[in-house]
Amino acid sequence: LVKATRSPKELRAAWEIEGKKVIALLPGSRIHEVQRILPVMLKSARLISEALPDAVFLLAESRALAPGIYDEILKEAPLAPKRLRDDSYNILSVCDFALVTSGTATLETTISLRPFVILYKAEALTYFLGKNLVRLPYIGLTNVIAGRKIVQEFIQHEARPEAIAKTAIRYLTDMELRDNLMR
C-alpha cells in the first residue's frame, strides 16, 4: 500500500517546507543506478532551483544502501537536498513533482497521483543488449502498463539535466499541463 504515515500538512511543517515547491528525488535502490542517476537528478535540481528559487528538494534514500553511498555523491553535488531515509511515501505525499528512476518507484508515484518524469541510465553494453532483446516502446512501468506514453522518459543519452529541468519547470508552473497529466 502506498500510503503516507502523516498528513502532508504535518510533514510540510515538520520538514519546514510550507509554501515551497517540493520536488522529490527518487534515485532507486541499487547502488549502480543511484551512482549513475542521482548526479543527473542533482544537476537537474540545480537548474530547477535557478528558475524556481522557492523550490526544495527531498531525496528519498533507500534503506537497502549504506548512507555513505549518498555521502560520496552529495559531496560533489551542485545542490544539497533534504535527505530522508526510507520515507518515499511521505515524500511523495508532499511533493509537487518528482524525478523518478525507472522501476517500482514509477508505479508508486503513479498511485500517489503525483506528476513526474522517469529517468534511467545503464551501462552502454547493458542498454544495447536490453534494447535489442526487449521490444517495448517504453521503459517506465506506468507507460508500459498504459500502452502509451503518459509520463516523459529520459533514457540514456536523453537523460540530460537541461531537458529534465525544462520539463519539470513546465509541470511546476503550468497547472493545466499538470492536471492533464494526472487524468
For each residue, the residues with C-beta under 8 A, 3 or more apart:
1:
2: 89 92 108 111 112
3: 89
4: 7 8 11 89 90 92 93 94
5: 89 90
6: 10 11 14 90
7: 4 10 11 93
8: 4 11 12 93 94
9: 12 13
10: 6 7 13 14
11: 4 6 7 8 14 15 90 93 94
12: 8 9 15 17 18 22 94
13: 9 10 16 18
14: 6 10 11
15: 11 12 58 82 84 94
16: 13
17: 12 20 22 56 58 82 94
18: 12 13
19: 54
20: 17 54 55 56
21: 52 54 55 56 96 97 172
22: 12 17 55 56 57 58 94 95 96 97
23: 45 48 55 56 57 58 95 96 97 98 99 168 172
24: 57 58 60 88 91 92 95 97 98 99 100 109 114 116
25: 38 41 42 45 57 58 59 60 81 98 99
26: 60 88 91 98 99 100 101 105 109
27: 33 34 37 38 41 59 60 101
28: 33 34 37 62 101 103 105
29: 33 34 62 64 65 103
30: 33 34 64 65
31: 34 35 65 69
32: 35 36 123
33: 27 28 29 30 36 37 101 103 120 121
34: 27 28 29 30 31 37 38 62 65 69 70 73 101
35: 31 32 38 39 69 73
36: 32 33 39 40 121 122
37: 27 28 33 34 40 41 101 119 120 121 159
38: 25 27 34 35 41 42 59 70 73
39: 35 36 42 43 73 76 77
40: 36 37 43 44 119 121 159 160 161 164
41: 25 27 37 38 44 45 99 119 164
42: 25 38 39 45 46 73 74 77 78 79 81
43: 39 40 46 47 78 161
44: 40 41 47 48 99 161 164 165 168
45: 23 25 41 42 48 49 55 57 78 79 81 99 165
46: 42 43 49 50 78 79 161
47: 43 44 50 51 161 162 165
48: 23 44 45 51 52 55 165 168 169 172
49: 45 46 52 53 55 57 79
50: 46 47 53
51: 47 48 165 169
52: 21 48 49 55 169 172 173
53: 49 50
54: 19 20 21
55: 20 21 22 23 45 48 49 52 172
56: 17 20 21 22 23 81 82
57: 22 23 24 25 45 49 79 81 82
58: 15 17 22 23 24 25 81 82 84 91 94 95
59: 25 27 38 70 81 82 83 84
60: 24 25 26 27 84 87 88 91 105
61: 65 67 70 83 84 85 86
62: 28 29 34 65 86
63: 85 86
64: 29 30
65: 29 30 31 34 61 62 69 70
66: 69
67: 61 70 71 85
68: 71 72
69: 31 34 35 65 66 72 73
70: 34 38 59 61 65 67 73 74 83
71: 67 68 74 75
72: 68 69 75 76
73: 34 35 38 39 42 69 70 76 77
74: 42 70 71 77 80 81 83
75: 71 72
76: 39 72 73
77: 39 42 73 74 80 81
78: 42 43 45 46
79: 42 45 46 49 57
80: 74 77
81: 25 42 45 56 57 58 59 74 77
82: 15 17 56 57 58 59
83: 59 61 70 74
84: 15 58 59 60 61 87 90 91
85: 61 63 67
86: 61 62 63
87: 60 84 90 91
88: 24 26 60 91 92 105 108
89: 2 3 4 5 92 93 108 112
90: 4 5 6 11 84 87 93 94
91: 24 26 58 60 84 87 88 94 95
92: 2 4 24 88 89 95 98 108 109 112 114
93: 4 7 8 11 89 90 112
94: 4 8 11 12 15 17 22 58 90 91
95: 22 23 24 58 91 92 98 114
96: 21 22 23 114 115 172
97: 21 22 23 24 114 115 116 168 171 172
98: 23 24 25 26 92 95 109 114 115 116 117
99: 23 24 25 26 41 44 45 116 117 119 164 168
100: 24 26 105 106 109 116 117 118 119
101: 26 27 28 33 34 37 105 118 119 120
102: 106 118 119 120 139 140 141 153 155
103: 28 29 33 106 141
104: 107 108 141
105: 26 28 60 88 100 101 108 109
106: 100 102 103 109 110 116 118 140 141 142 151
107: 104 110 111 141 142 145
108: 2 88 89 92 104 105 111 112
109: 24 26 92 98 100 105 106 112 114 116 142
110: 106 107 113 142 151
111: 2 107 108
112: 2 89 92 93 108 109
113: 110 182
114: 24 92 95 96 97 98 109
115: 96 97 98 171 178 181 182
116: 24 97 98 99 100 106 109 151
117: 98 99 100 151 152 153 154 164 167 168
118: 100 101 102 106 139 140 142 143 151 152 153 154 155
119: 37 40 41 99 100 101 102 153 154 155 159 164
120: 33 37 101 102 139 153 154 155 156 159
121: 33 36 37 40 127 155 156 159
122: 36 126 127 130 156
123: 32 126 127
124: 127 128
125: 128 129
126: 122 123 129 130
127: 121 122 123 124 130 131 156
128: 124 125 131 132
129: 125 126 132 133
130: 122 126 127 133 134
131: 127 128 134
132: 128 129
133: 129 130
134: 130 131
135:
136: 139 144
137: 143 149
138: 143 144 149 153
139: 102 118 120 136 143 144 153 155
140: 102 106 118 143 144 151 153
141: 102 103 104 106 107 144 145
142: 106 107 109 110 118 145 146 150 151
143: 118 137 138 139 140 146 148 149 150 151 153
144: 136 138 139 140 141 147
145: 107 141 142
146: 142 143 150
147: 144
148: 143
149: 137 138 143 152 153
150: 142 143 146 181
151: 106 110 116 117 118 140 142 143 181
152: 117 118 149 167
153: 102 117 118 119 120 138 139 140 143 149 158
154: 117 118 119 120 158 159 160 163 164 167
155: 102 118 119 120 121 139 158 159
156: 120 121 122 127 159
157: 160
158: 153 154 155 163
159: 37 40 119 120 121 154 155 156 164
160: 40 154 157 163 164
161: 40 43 44 46 47 164 165
162: 47 165 166
163: 154 158 160 166 167
164: 40 41 44 99 117 119 154 159 160 161 167 168
165: 44 45 47 48 51 161 162 168 169
166: 162 163 169 170
167: 117 152 154 163 164 170 171
168: 23 44 48 97 99 117 164 165 171 172
169: 48 51 52 165 166 172 173
170: 166 167 173 174 177
171: 97 115 167 168 174 177 178 181
172: 21 23 48 52 55 96 97 168 169 178
173: 52 169 170
174: 170 171 177 178
175: 178 179
176: 179 180
177: 170 171 174 180 181
178: 115 171 172 174 175 181 182
179: 175 176 182 183
180: 176 177 183
181: 115 150 151 171 177 178
182: 113 115 178 179
183: 179 180
